[in-house]
């Protein structure tokens, strides 16, 4: 399918697929260097369509079919892309499903646009990963190289090409940290985390659960599940989380 495009207030061009339907709609927020054609996004689109629910998936700038270069982007840019998509392409409160970095962006949206967030599902959510994983995990030599050259290249389990981590990504990430200040989440929140996740350890999920403040926040640990969290059983758990949030909204 050919995507539609949204021009954001910041001048970025965002590719997206939108399914119209009843609310609250579901918005999928992908991970770092992922795109809107991944297993989870397409599965949830089919799930929403079968139930007559509105659904939105899109590519951040520099990702997938959207405009821009990946290396030029940062968390703040991709959060702006997401806020623009939420404002222009959806109506009323939405349930945000954030995978990995998308979980961080979902938390930023829930903090800045609480009236537009009916619920949140975090799948291996990776809040503050630029500081706590990239910067904290870099050697002194790598840090010096990032500051000097503006980037470092590290091997990836998901691509034959190395991942590029820029100085701007890290410095911008520090302006958008969510685990260093109060994080009120008044909507229902379901956090899903695999114990065999090599990229986002269980400790991150436990730290987020402990740090966030809200009346209905639950964490489900899945023994043996990896970072992709896209096995049939894991996809069913995501569906269950969406059903729980929808039921909580109906009861409110």
Helices and strands as residue ranges (DSSP letters): E 4-7, E 13-19, E 22-29, H 39-50, E 53-58, G 70-72, H 75-89, E 94-99, H 101-112, G 114-116, E 117-123, H 129-129, I 130-135, H 136-137, H 140-149, E 151-154, E 163-166, H 167-173, G 174-176, E 188-194, H 202-211, E 217-222, H 232-251
